[in-house]
């Protein structure tokens, strides 16, 4: 098995199986009021989280204020190989996406400015020891932080517009895999890198023709998450120094590989949304959002190496004809590229998400919420990877807010997300030319509790 296959087998560098409330590797956790209502809010002006959902609605949020919240995501992923064997369970891990919003402007004025900080992608996955896809992935740790300065203006009491500059301010990824088809237990490869600062835009319009109806439209542009100088570390292999006793063995395993750094990019896709808000009574609010995500921008995952990646210079490793074994000079199935590049197919498709939620004001202090979500998967049959064992999703949500005083309150939310069972066969991989990943069945679900506070001034 070559280092080139180890780098790309099943690998979406910045992807995540435990992305909450959104397809692919996105995280859709705007704020606890929205989270409890299934993520709706494009057609509502719930609070300062409008900066994430629809910047045009911010000017219709009456009070200035600060919203701070955090979630914990508990992903559970089980895998069973197409060839049988025991079920492999993901080791328990916890991630903590967060959000912070603050808005300012003249009291009862037309203008609002704000700043948002949030984490639209991030997770940590650790697969069980000895699982069948360990040459594709054993663990991944992804972090990202976006900052969004925002302006919103109410043209009339019924119509407002707004826009924000989305800035990928901080990002990092660490990905590890076993070199399993070798006579060297514990041999591993690790990719580690930090993302470059990138920019995009988030804009929206809010129209409120009456006190009982509101409509919003928003658009968020694509941002390319780019790693320009990541490091490649191989551990546990024999000494490759010419003349050393193990030199010939190392050459058979890793012929011609000289790269120590890599560059790669991943599109965080554009999405557009339309939302409707209904207020049939003073106590009841209902929201419906439809979100379109342009996942078709993710066609391939490309690595550019600082040196030779061993492409075209393969030696036999393992037992011919057995999984994880490749004859000399045949290249790696599912991967293409020259000696300094490697490309793995993704071919994602555009998808829709449908979000429905409501909140009810039980008392002056207590508001309760609930919602439901159906989210289509962008991953086609035969393109599933261990980093994104994705499928269509169903989610149930709930939440509440309690106002301790006129200005200060506590928010909480909970989501249960069931990713429908997904089976990928070896024949699908062969038909698509994607044999750089694993055949079998994935079954995944996610728990997402969260708590936060809000303060109005």
FENNORBEL-V832715 format. One record per residue. RES is the residue in one small letter. SS is DSSP state (H for helix, E for strand, L for the rest). BURIAL is I if it has 9 or more other ideal C-beta (glycine too) atoms within 8 Angstrom, else O. Layout:
res	ss	burial
RES	SS	BURIAL
RES	SS	BURIAL
This chain:
res	ss	burial
x	L	I
x	L	I
x	H	I
x	H	I
x	H	I
x	H	I
x	H	I
x	H	I
x	L	I
x	L	I
x	L	I
x	L	I
x	L	I
x	L	I
x	L	I
x	L	I
x	L	I
x	L	I
x	L	I
x	L	I
x	L	I
x	L	I
x	L	I
x	L	I
x	L	I
x	L	I
x	L	I
x	L	I
x	L	I
x	L	I
x	L	I
x	H	I
x	H	I
x	H	I
x	H	I
x	H	I
x	L	I
x	L	I
x	L	I
x	L	I
x	L	I
x	L	I
x	L	I
x	L	I
x	L	I
x	L	I
x	L	I
x	L	I
x	L	I
x	H	I
x	H	I
x	H	I
x	H	I
x	L	I
x	H	I
x	H	I
x	H	I
x	H	I
x	H	I
x	H	I
x	L	I
x	L	O
x	L	O
x	L	I
x	E	I
x	E	I
x	E	I
x	E	I
x	E	I
x	E	I
x	E	I
x	E	I
x	E	I
x	E	I
x	E	I
x	E	I
x	E	I
x	E	I
x	E	I
x	E	I
x	E	I
x	L	I
x	L	O
x	L	O
x	L	O
x	L	O
x	L	O
x	E	I
x	E	O
x	L	I
x	E	O
x	L	O
x	L	I
x	L	O
x	E	I
x	L	O
x	L	I
x	E	I
x	E	I
x	E	I
x	E	I
x	E	I
x	E	I
x	E	O
x	L	I
x	L	O
x	L	O
x	L	O
x	L	O
x	L	O
x	E	I
x	E	I
x	E	I
x	E	I
x	E	I
x	E	I
x	E	I
x	E	I
x	L	I
x	L	I
x	L	I
x	L	I
x	E	I
x	E	I
x	E	I
x	E	O
x	L	I
x	L	O
x	L	O
x	L	O
x	L	I
x	L	I
x	L	I
x	L	I
x	L	I
x	L	I
x	L	I
x	L	I
x	E	I
x	E	I
x	E	I
x	E	I
x	E	I
x	E	I
x	E	I
x	E	I
x	E	I
x	E	I
x	E	I
x	E	I
x	E	I
x	E	I
x	E	I
x	E	I
x	L	O
x	L	O
x	L	O
x	L	O
x	E	I
x	E	I
x	E	I
x	E	I
x	E	I
x	E	I
x	E	I
x	E	I
x	E	I
x	E	I
x	E	O
x	E	O
x	E	I
x	E	I
x	E	I
x	E	I
x	E	I
x	E	I
x	E	I
x	E	O
x	L	I
x	L	O
x	L	I
x	L	I
x	L	O
x	L	I
x	L	O
x	L	O
x	L	I
x	E	I
x	E	I
x	E	I
x	E	I
x	E	I
x	E	I
x	E	O
x	E	I
x	L	O
x	L	O
x	E	I
x	E	I
x	E	I
x	E	I
x	E	I
x	E	I
x	E	I
x	E	I
x	E	I
x	E	I
x	E	I
x	E	O
x	E	O
x	L	O
x	L	O
x	E	I
x	E	I
x	E	I
x	E	I
x	E	I
x	E	I
x	E	I
x	E	I
x	L	I
x	L	I
x	E	I
x	E	I
x	E	I
x	E	I
x	E	I
x	E	O
x	E	O
x	E	I
x	E	I
x	E	I
x	E	O
x	E	I
x	E	I
x	L	I
x	L	I
x	L	I
x	L	O
x	L	I
x	L	O
x	L	O
x	L	O
x	L	I
x	L	O
x	L	I
x	H	I
x	H	O
x	H	O
x	H	I
x	H	I
x	H	I
x	H	I
x	L	I
x	L	I
x	L	O
x	E	I
x	L	O
x	L	I
x	L	O
x	E	I
x	E	I
x	E	I
x	E	I
x	E	I
x	E	I
x	E	I
x	E	I
x	L	I
x	L	I
x	E	I
x	E	I
x	E	I
x	E	I
x	E	I
x	E	I
x	E	I
x	E	I
x	L	I
x	L	O
x	L	O
x	L	O
x	L	O
x	E	I
x	E	I
x	E	I
x	E	I
x	E	I
x	E	I
x	E	I
x	E	I
x	E	I
x	E	I
x	L	I
x	H	I
x	H	I
x	H	I
x	L	I
x	L	O
x	E	I
x	E	I
x	E	I
x	E	I
x	E	O
x	E	I
x	L	O
x	L	I
x	L	I
x	E	I
x	L	I
x	L	I
x	L	O
x	L	I
x	L	I
x	L	I
x	L	I
x	E	I
x	L	I
x	L	O
x	L	O
x	L	O
x	L	O
x	L	O
x	L	I
x	L	I
x	E	I
x	L	O
x	L	O
x	L	O
x	L	O
x	L	O
x	L	I
x	L	O
x	L	I
x	E	I
x	E	O
x	L	I
x	L	O
x	L	I
x	L	I
x	E	I
x	E	I
x	E	I
x	E	I
x	E	I
x	L	I
x	L	O
x	L	I
x	L	O
x	L	O
x	E	I
x	E	O
x	E	I
x	E	I
x	E	I
x	E	I
x	E	I
x	E	I
x	E	I
x	E	I
x	E	I
x	L	O
x	L	O
x	L	O
x	L	O
x	E	I
x	E	I
x	E	I
x	E	I
x	E	I
x	E	I
x	E	I
x	E	I
x	E	I
x	E	I
x	L	I
x	L	I
x	L	I
x	L	I
x	L	I
x	L	O
x	L	I
x	L	I
x	L	I
x	E	I
x	L	I
x	L	I
x	E	I
x	L	I
x	L	I
x	L	I
x	L	I
x	E	I
x	E	I
x	E	I
x	E	I
x	E	I
x	E	I
x	E	I
x	E	I
x	E	I
x	E	I
x	E	I
x	L	O
x	L	O
x	L	O
x	L	O
x	E	I
x	E	I
x	E	I
x	E	I
x	E	I
x	E	I
x	E	I
x	E	I
x	E	I
x	E	I
x	E	O
x	E	I
x	E	O
x	E	O
x	E	I
x	E	O
x	E	I
x	L	I
x	H	O
x	H	O
x	H	I
x	H	I
x	H	O
x	H	O
x	H	I
x	L	O
x	L	I
x	L	I
x	L	I
x	L	I
x	L	I
x	L	I
x	E	I
x	E	I
x	E	I
x	E	I
x	E	I
x	E	I
x	E	I
x	E	I
x	E	I
x	E	I
x	E	I
x	E	I
x	E	I
x	E	I
x	E	I
x	E	I
x	E	I
x	L	O
